[in-house]
Amino acid sequence: MSEKFKHNRRKFEYQGRTIYEWEQSIEEINIFVQPPPGITSKMIACEITPTKLILGIKGNPPFIN
């Protein structure tokens, strides 16, 4: 992790569970996600473009959009 990330992570929680955490600077953002137990990488739906981020579990509404 670079020196520019001296910021504290911020977190988004839902029903007492941390859904994701992030930290950011002017140049970049880091997002940290801990999937629920039993979820494999093949079950994750992720789309990243210059203007949007969509992340979720395939077949379900995304939890980041």
Biopython code that builds the backbone (N, CA, C, O; Angstrom):
import numpy as np
from Bio.PDB.StructureBuilder import StructureBuilder

atoms = [
    (1, "MET", "N", (0.849, -1.170, 0.000)),
    (1, "MET", "CA", (0.000, 0.000, 0.000)),
    (1, "MET", "C", (0.892, 1.230, 0.000)),
    (1, "MET", "O", (1.877, 1.286, 0.737)),
    (2, "SER", "N", (0.557, 2.204, -0.814)),
    (2, "SER", "CA", (1.408, 3.378, -0.962)),
    (2, "SER", "C", (1.233, 4.361, 0.186)),
    (2, "SER", "O", (0.288, 4.274, 0.971)),
    (3, "GLU", "N", (2.165, 5.295, 0.259)),
    (3, "GLU", "CA", (2.147, 6.302, 1.318)),
    (3, "GLU", "C", (0.921, 7.208, 1.234)),
    (3, "GLU", "O", (0.501, 7.769, 2.246)),
    (4, "LYS", "N", (0.347, 7.358, 0.051)),
    (4, "LYS", "CA", (-0.798, 8.263, -0.079)),
    (4, "LYS", "C", (-2.049, 7.719, 0.605)),
    (4, "LYS", "O", (-3.028, 8.449, 0.765)),
    (5, "PHE", "N", (-2.034, 6.443, 1.013)),
    (5, "PHE", "CA", (-3.183, 5.867, 1.695)),
    (5, "PHE", "C", (-2.981, 5.857, 3.204)),
    (5, "PHE", "O", (-2.939, 4.797, 3.829)),
    (6, "LYS", "N", (-2.861, 7.025, 3.770)),
    (6, "LYS", "CA", (-2.787, 7.175, 5.215)),
    (6, "LYS", "C", (-4.182, 7.415, 5.784)),
    (6, "LYS", "O", (-4.335, 7.607, 6.990)),
    (7, "HIS", "N", (-5.194, 7.407, 4.930)),
    (7, "HIS", "CA", (-6.576, 7.635, 5.348)),
    (7, "HIS", "C", (-7.122, 6.386, 6.026)),
    (7, "HIS", "O", (-6.642, 5.277, 5.793)),
    (8, "ASN", "N", (-8.101, 6.576, 6.843)),
    (8, "ASN", "CA", (-8.790, 5.433, 7.442)),
    (8, "ASN", "C", (-9.740, 4.834, 6.427)),
    (8, "ASN", "O", (-10.304, 5.538, 5.589)),
    (9, "ARG", "N", (-9.906, 3.531, 6.513)),
    (9, "ARG", "CA", (-10.909, 2.894, 5.673)),
    (9, "ARG", "C", (-12.281, 3.336, 6.139)),
    (9, "ARG", "O", (-12.532, 3.495, 7.333)),
    (10, "ARG", "N", (-13.154, 3.530, 5.182)),
    (10, "ARG", "CA", (-14.557, 3.793, 5.473)),
    (10, "ARG", "C", (-15.300, 2.508, 5.190)),
    (10, "ARG", "O", (-14.865, 1.705, 4.365)),
    (11, "LYS", "N", (-16.419, 2.307, 5.865)),
    (11, "LYS", "CA", (-17.135, 1.060, 5.625)),
    (11, "LYS", "C", (-18.620, 1.300, 5.435)),
    (11, "LYS", "O", (-19.203, 2.239, 5.977)),
    (12, "PHE", "N", (-19.211, 0.413, 4.642)),
    (12, "PHE", "CA", (-20.651, 0.392, 4.439)),
    (12, "PHE", "C", (-21.163, -0.870, 5.110)),
    (12, "PHE", "O", (-20.727, -1.976, 4.789)),
    (13, "GLU", "N", (-22.089, -0.700, 6.042)),
    (13, "GLU", "CA", (-22.657, -1.826, 6.766)),
    (13, "GLU", "C", (-24.152, -1.941, 6.487)),
    (13, "GLU", "O", (-24.829, -0.942, 6.247)),
    (14, "TYR", "N", (-24.654, -3.166, 6.522)),
    (14, "TYR", "CA", (-26.077, -3.428, 6.351)),
    (14, "TYR", "C", (-26.468, -4.523, 7.329)),
    (14, "TYR", "O", (-25.859, -5.592, 7.339)),
    (15, "GLN", "N", (-27.462, -4.271, 8.139)),
    (15, "GLN", "CA", (-27.953, -5.211, 9.148)),
    (15, "GLN", "C", (-26.807, -5.757, 10.005)),
    (15, "GLN", "O", (-26.743, -6.953, 10.291)),
    (16, "GLY", "N", (-25.907, -4.859, 10.405)),
    (16, "GLY", "CA", (-24.806, -5.222, 11.287)),
    (16, "GLY", "C", (-23.643, -5.931, 10.633)),
    (16, "GLY", "O", (-22.706, -6.340, 11.320)),
    (17, "ARG", "N", (-23.678, -6.089, 9.312)),
    (17, "ARG", "CA", (-22.605, -6.783, 8.583)),
    (17, "ARG", "C", (-21.895, -5.792, 7.682)),
    (17, "ARG", "O", (-22.543, -5.010, 6.987)),
    (18, "THR", "N", (-20.572, -5.815, 7.687)),
    (18, "THR", "CA", (-19.814, -4.956, 6.775)),
    (18, "THR", "C", (-19.932, -5.529, 5.374)),
    (18, "THR", "O", (-19.539, -6.671, 5.132)),
    (19, "ILE", "N", (-20.468, -4.747, 4.452)),
    (19, "ILE", "CA", (-20.643, -5.178, 3.064)),
    (19, "ILE", "C", (-19.367, -4.923, 2.274)),
    (19, "ILE", "O", (-18.903, -5.787, 1.530)),
    (20, "TYR", "N", (-18.799, -3.722, 2.442)),
    (20, "TYR", "CA", (-17.513, -3.410, 1.819)),
    (20, "TYR", "C", (-16.860, -2.263, 2.566)),
    (20, "TYR", "O", (-17.511, -1.531, 3.312)),
    (21, "GLU", "N", (-15.560, -2.123, 2.349)),
    (21, "GLU", "CA", (-14.796, -1.009, 2.898)),
    (21, "GLU", "C", (-14.043, -0.360, 1.744)),
    (21, "GLU", "O", (-13.759, -1.009, 0.737)),
    (22, "TRP", "N", (-13.720, 0.926, 1.895)),
    (22, "TRP", "CA", (-12.952, 1.599, 0.855)),
    (22, "TRP", "C", (-12.070, 2.676, 1.455)),
    (22, "TRP", "O", (-12.320, 3.191, 2.545)),
    (23, "GLU", "N", (-11.039, 2.992, 0.708)),
    (23, "GLU", "CA", (-10.180, 4.130, 1.016)),
    (23, "GLU", "C", (-9.817, 4.757, -0.316)),
    (23, "GLU", "O", (-9.702, 4.064, -1.328)),
    (24, "GLN", "N", (-9.637, 6.075, -0.313)),
    (24, "GLN", "CA", (-9.413, 6.737, -1.583)),
    (24, "GLN", "C", (-8.512, 7.948, -1.445)),
    (24, "GLN", "O", (-8.353, 8.530, -0.372)),
    (25, "SER", "N", (-7.929, 8.298, -2.581)),
    (25, "SER", "CA", (-7.151, 9.521, -2.721)),
    (25, "SER", "C", (-7.634, 10.183, -4.007)),
    (25, "SER", "O", (-8.578, 9.708, -4.640)),
    (26, "ILE", "N", (-6.997, 11.259, -4.383)),
    (26, "ILE", "CA", (-7.339, 11.924, -5.650)),
    (26, "ILE", "C", (-7.071, 10.999, -6.834)),
    (26, "ILE", "O", (-7.810, 11.023, -7.818)),
    (27, "GLU", "N", (-6.027, 10.190, -6.748)),
    (27, "GLU", "CA", (-5.607, 9.362, -7.885)),
    (27, "GLU", "C", (-6.289, 8.003, -7.980)),
    (27, "GLU", "O", (-6.495, 7.494, -9.082)),
    (28, "GLU", "N", (-6.644, 7.406, -6.841)),
    (28, "GLU", "CA", (-7.169, 6.046, -6.904)),
    (28, "GLU", "C", (-8.064, 5.734, -5.719)),
    (28, "GLU", "O", (-8.111, 6.459, -4.725)),
    (29, "ILE", "N", (-8.773, 4.621, -5.870)),
    (29, "ILE", "CA", (-9.632, 4.120, -4.792)),
    (29, "ILE", "C", (-9.383, 2.624, -4.654)),
    (29, "ILE", "O", (-9.201, 1.922, -5.649)),
    (30, "ASN", "N", (-9.376, 2.150, -3.432)),
    (30, "ASN", "CA", (-9.261, 0.721, -3.143)),
    (30, "ASN", "C", (-10.536, 0.288, -2.449)),
    (30, "ASN", "O", (-10.979, 0.914, -1.487)),
    (31, "ILE", "N", (-11.126, -0.798, -2.950)),
    (31, "ILE", "CA", (-12.351, -1.343, -2.367)),
    (31, "ILE", "C", (-12.037, -2.740, -1.855)),
    (31, "ILE", "O", (-11.410, -3.540, -2.550)),
    (32, "PHE", "N", (-12.477, -3.028, -0.633)),
    (32, "PHE", "CA", (-12.219, -4.305, 0.012)),
    (32, "PHE", "C", (-13.548, -4.991, 0.273)),
    (32, "PHE", "O", (-14.436, -4.421, 0.906)),
    (33, "VAL", "N", (-13.682, -6.230, -0.223)),
    (33, "VAL", "CA", (-14.927, -6.977, -0.084)),
    (33, "VAL", "C", (-14.600, -8.362, 0.471)),
    (33, "VAL", "O", (-13.716, -9.049, -0.040)),
    (34, "GLN", "N", (-15.312, -8.763, 1.509)),
    (34, "GLN", "CA", (-15.202, -10.116, 2.053)),
    (34, "GLN", "C", (-16.502, -10.834, 1.722)),
    (34, "GLN", "O", (-17.520, -10.578, 2.365)),
    (35, "PRO", "N", (-16.494, -11.731, 0.729)),
    (35, "PRO", "CA", (-17.748, -12.398, 0.362)),
    (35, "PRO", "C", (-18.258, -13.297, 1.490)),
    (35, "PRO", "O", (-17.486, -13.729, 2.346)),
    (36, "PRO", "N", (-19.549, -13.570, 1.483)),
    (36, "PRO", "CA", (-20.116, -14.463, 2.500)),
    (36, "PRO", "C", (-19.499, -15.864, 2.398)),
    (36, "PRO", "O", (-18.993, -16.241, 1.341)),
    (37, "PRO", "N", (-19.537, -16.626, 3.478)),
    (37, "PRO", "CA", (-19.013, -18.000, 3.425)),
    (37, "PRO", "C", (-19.693, -18.796, 2.325)),
    (37, "PRO", "O", (-20.901, -18.684, 2.120)),
    (38, "GLY", "N", (-18.908, -19.602, 1.620)),
    (38, "GLY", "CA", (-19.441, -20.459, 0.565)),
    (38, "GLY", "C", (-19.505, -19.813, -0.810)),
    (38, "GLY", "O", (-19.786, -20.497, -1.794)),
    (39, "ILE", "N", (-19.251, -18.512, -0.902)),
    (39, "ILE", "CA", (-19.278, -17.826, -2.197)),
    (39, "ILE", "C", (-17.892, -17.937, -2.836)),
    (39, "ILE", "O", (-16.890, -17.545, -2.238)),
    (40, "THR", "N", (-17.849, -18.471, -4.042)),
    (40, "THR", "CA", (-16.585, -18.614, -4.757)),
    (40, "THR", "C", (-16.435, -17.494, -5.781)),
    (40, "THR", "O", (-17.391, -16.773, -6.067)),
    (41, "SER", "N", (-15.245, -17.355, -6.323)),
    (41, "SER", "CA", (-14.994, -16.294, -7.301)),
    (41, "SER", "C", (-15.864, -16.448, -8.544)),
    (41, "SER", "O", (-16.212, -15.447, -9.170)),
    (42, "LYS", "N", (-16.221, -17.664, -8.915)),
    (42, "LYS", "CA", (-17.064, -17.884, -10.096)),
    (42, "LYS", "C", (-18.503, -17.431, -9.877)),
    (42, "LYS", "O", (-19.265, -17.300, -10.835)),
    (43, "MET", "N", (-18.876, -17.195, -8.631)),
    (43, "MET", "CA", (-20.231, -16.759, -8.304)),
    (43, "MET", "C", (-20.351, -15.237, -8.250)),
    (43, "MET", "O", (-21.452, -14.704, -8.116)),
    (44, "ILE", "N", (-19.231, -14.544, -8.354)),
    (44, "ILE", "CA", (-19.202, -13.087, -8.254)),
    (44, "ILE", "C", (-19.453, -12.458, -9.625)),
    (44, "ILE", "O", (-18.868, -12.877, -10.624)),
    (45, "ALA", "N", (-20.320, -11.459, -9.664)),
    (45, "ALA", "CA", (-20.567, -10.663, -10.869)),
    (45, "ALA", "C", (-19.902, -9.305, -10.652)),
    (45, "ALA", "O", (-20.217, -8.606, -9.689)),
    (46, "CYS", "N", (-18.997, -8.934, -11.532)),
    (46, "CYS", "CA", (-18.263, -7.680, -11.382)),
    (46, "CYS", "C", (-18.104, -7.012, -12.747)),
    (46, "CYS", "O", (-17.657, -7.636, -13.709)),
    (47, "GLU", "N", (-18.477, -5.739, -12.813)),
    (47, "GLU", "CA", (-18.304, -4.946, -14.037)),
    (47, "GLU", "C", (-17.672, -3.615, -13.636)),
    (47, "GLU", "O", (-18.218, -2.877, -12.817)),
    (48, "ILE", "N", (-16.519, -3.322, -14.222)),
    (48, "ILE", "CA", (-15.817, -2.069, -13.942)),
    (48, "ILE", "C", (-15.597, -1.339, -15.259)),
    (48, "ILE", "O", (-15.009, -1.884, -16.193)),
    (49, "THR", "N", (-16.077, -0.100, -15.325)),
    (49, "THR", "CA", (-15.850, 0.762, -16.482)),
    (49, "THR", "C", (-15.320, 2.099, -15.950)),
    (49, "THR", "O", (-15.271, 2.297, -14.736)),
    (50, "PRO", "N", (-14.924, 3.015, -16.833)),
    (50, "PRO", "CA", (-14.460, 4.319, -16.349)),
    (50, "PRO", "C", (-15.515, 5.107, -15.571)),
    (50, "PRO", "O", (-15.169, 6.011, -14.811)),
    (51, "THR", "N", (-16.798, 4.775, -15.751)),
    (51, "THR", "CA", (-17.847, 5.566, -15.095)),
    (51, "THR", "C", (-18.698, 4.798, -14.094)),
    (51, "THR", "O", (-19.564, 5.392, -13.451)),
    (52, "LYS", "N", (-18.475, 3.479, -13.941)),
    (52, "LYS", "CA", (-19.310, 2.743, -13.001)),
    (52, "LYS", "C", (-18.616, 1.491, -12.481)),
    (52, "LYS", "O", (-17.671, 0.970, -13.072)),
    (53, "LEU", "N", (-19.131, 1.041, -11.353)),
    (53, "LEU", "CA", (-18.705, -0.208, -10.731)),
    (53, "LEU", "C", (-19.960, -0.946, -10.313)),
    (53, "LEU", "O", (-20.788, -0.407, -9.578)),
    (54, "ILE", "N", (-20.104, -2.177, -10.777)),
    (54, "ILE", "CA", (-21.222, -3.027, -10.381)),
    (54, "ILE", "C", (-20.621, -4.303, -9.804)),
    (54, "ILE", "O", (-19.797, -4.962, -10.438)),
    (55, "LEU", "N", (-21.050, -4.639, -8.584)),
    (55, "LEU", "CA", (-20.494, -5.808, -7.907)),
    (55, "LEU", "C", (-21.599, -6.515, -7.143)),
    (55, "LEU", "O", (-22.375, -5.882, -6.427)),
    (56, "GLY", "N", (-21.666, -7.824, -7.300)),
    (56, "GLY", "CA", (-22.672, -8.594, -6.593)),
    (56, "GLY", "C", (-22.466, -10.075, -6.789)),
    (56, "GLY", "O", (-21.412, -10.517, -7.248)),
    (57, "ILE", "N", (-23.474, -10.833, -6.440)),
    (57, "ILE", "CA", (-23.470, -12.276, -6.627)),
    (57, "ILE", "C", (-24.391, -12.575, -7.800)),
    (57, "ILE", "O", (-25.525, -12.097, -7.844)),
    (58, "LYS", "N", (-23.904, -13.368, -8.748)),
    (58, "LYS", "CA", (-24.675, -13.676, -9.954)),
    (58, "LYS", "C", (-26.085, -14.133, -9.596)),
    (58, "LYS", "O", (-26.283, -14.916, -8.667)),
    (59, "GLY", "N", (-27.059, -13.631, -10.350)),
    (59, "GLY", "CA", (-28.447, -14.001, -10.145)),
    (59, "GLY", "C", (-29.160, -13.187, -9.072)),
    (59, "GLY", "O", (-30.342, -13.412, -8.814)),
    (60, "ASN", "N", (-28.460, -12.246, -8.443)),
    (60, "ASN", "CA", (-29.032, -11.400, -7.402)),
    (60, "ASN", "C", (-28.782, -9.936, -7.758)),
    (60, "ASN", "O", (-27.891, -9.633, -8.552)),
    (61, "PRO", "N", (-29.566, -9.026, -7.173)),
    (61, "PRO", "CA", (-29.291, -7.606, -7.404)),
    (61, "PRO", "C", (-27.888, -7.246, -6.875)),
    (61, "PRO", "O", (-27.464, -7.778, -5.850)),
    (62, "PRO", "N", (-27.176, -6.356, -7.561)),
    (62, "PRO", "CA", (-25.835, -5.986, -7.097)),
    (62, "PRO", "C", (-25.906, -5.228, -5.760)),
    (62, "PRO", "O", (-26.878, -4.524, -5.486)),
    (63, "PHE", "N", (-24.869, -5.383, -4.943)),
    (63, "PHE", "CA", (-24.834, -4.615, -3.697)),
    (63, "PHE", "C", (-23.995, -3.361, -3.835)),
    (63, "PHE", "O", (-24.022, -2.501, -2.954)),
    (64, "ILE", "N", (-23.250, -3.240, -4.925)),
    (64, "ILE", "CA", (-22.603, -1.970, -5.291)),
    (64, "ILE", "C", (-23.014, -1.696, -6.726)),
    (64, "ILE", "O", (-22.826, -2.540, -7.602)),
    (65, "ASN", "N", (-23.577, -0.514, -6.968)),
    (65, "ASN", "CA", (-23.956, -0.113, -8.311)),
    (65, "ASN", "C", (-23.782, 1.395, -8.405)),
    (65, "ASN", "O", (-24.041, 1.982, -9.455)),
]
sb = StructureBuilder()
sb.init_structure("model")
sb.init_model(0)
sb.init_chain("A")
sb.init_seg("    ")
for serial, (resi, resn, name, xyz) in enumerate(atoms, 1):
    if name == "N":
        sb.init_residue(resn, " ", resi, " ")
    sb.init_atom(name, np.array(xyz, "f"), 0.0, 1.0, " ", f" {name:<3s}", serial, name[0])
structure = sb.get_structure()
